[in-house]
Amino acid sequence: MHMSSKNEIVNAIKEWGLQNSNVNCILHIGSLINNDNDKYSDIDVIVFCNNVSTFLFEKEWVNEINPFKICYTQINFSGGMPMKRIVFSNGIELDLTPVKYNEILKAFIYCKISKTFFYKILSNNLKDEIENNIQIFNEYTSNGMKYIVDKKNISRSIEFISKSFPKGSFKVTHSMFEENYNYFFHQIIRESIRIVRGELYASKECAEYFSKAKLRELIEWYMKLEKGMGLDTYHNGKKLEYWCDEKILKKMAGIYGYLDFESSKNALFNTFNLYTEIATVVSIKIGYNINFYIEVKDFTEEHVNSIFGDIKKSD
């Protein structure tokens, strides 16, 4: 059956979820449920299930909702949860993010014991992992959510987690910041090597994409630290032009280059300079030992300059 409206697709998703034994709960999230949408807005759902792989790596189940024309799995290498992206035959788009049911139980138990003795014996790595996952979930659902299927009363667990980590409780941990700048600086080095080799397209495809993702993540943190942790920075840079500082936006105009050597080189250094300017402020605001950050920054800057210096030597 071909459906013509988004409401009909959402109803079909509900019926499909009720009948599918792999589905425990379906959350409708995103712009369609908070009136912040237009005719191009897609349908966003999170599906808590027993087997994530089925929904990520198989396609047959999509036809049980509605016939499709495009269907693929998007793995978010720069962070975030993998999802199934679908364009139905009527042009309506669906982003379906499957999450293992056990993850919500793990988060629920974590919140339950957070004020008990057992919390103290958990490793910091485990705490960071669970809290990071909760923060990602909060980001996905920051604009509201609606339960369209809930077979195991997961809503009670999610509501308890939301009370334990309410909107605005987001925090930038030292480990998050450390992971971000190490990742960013390594991508800058990789990008430099490819530019010097003359592999300009590869520099953008294999390194610049990731360095820009880490810059965007850092900008989100900076803006939250400046304006309040409840600031809505949406997802993956959406509406960045509206929530980002105007001075940063002006500098971002210089971080994208053309497919030639000088333009790529200039864009790389502009990206590096903007990142380090913001990262210095963030490190101070979160009480991070800035000497650790500066050591890696200075090493990267010296190494990148030597990589580009090799061209002059060869000339």
DAPECOR-V562384 format. One record per helix or strand of 2 or more residues. SS is the DSSP state (h for helix, s for strand). FROM is the first residue (numbers start at 1). LEN is the number of residues. If there is no record, write none. Layout:
ss = [SS | SS]
from = [FROM | FROM]
len = [LEN | LEN]
//
This chain:
ss = [h | s | h | s | h | h | s | s | s | h | h | h | s | h | h | h | h | h | h | h]
from = [6 | 23 | 31 | 43 | 52 | 60 | 68 | 83 | 93 | 101 | 117 | 124 | 145 | 154 | 174 | 200 | 240 | 246 | 261 | 290]
len = [14 | 7 | 3 | 7 | 6 | 5 | 7 | 6 | 8 | 13 | 4 | 17 | 6 | 11 | 24 | 28 | 4 | 7 | 25 | 25]
//
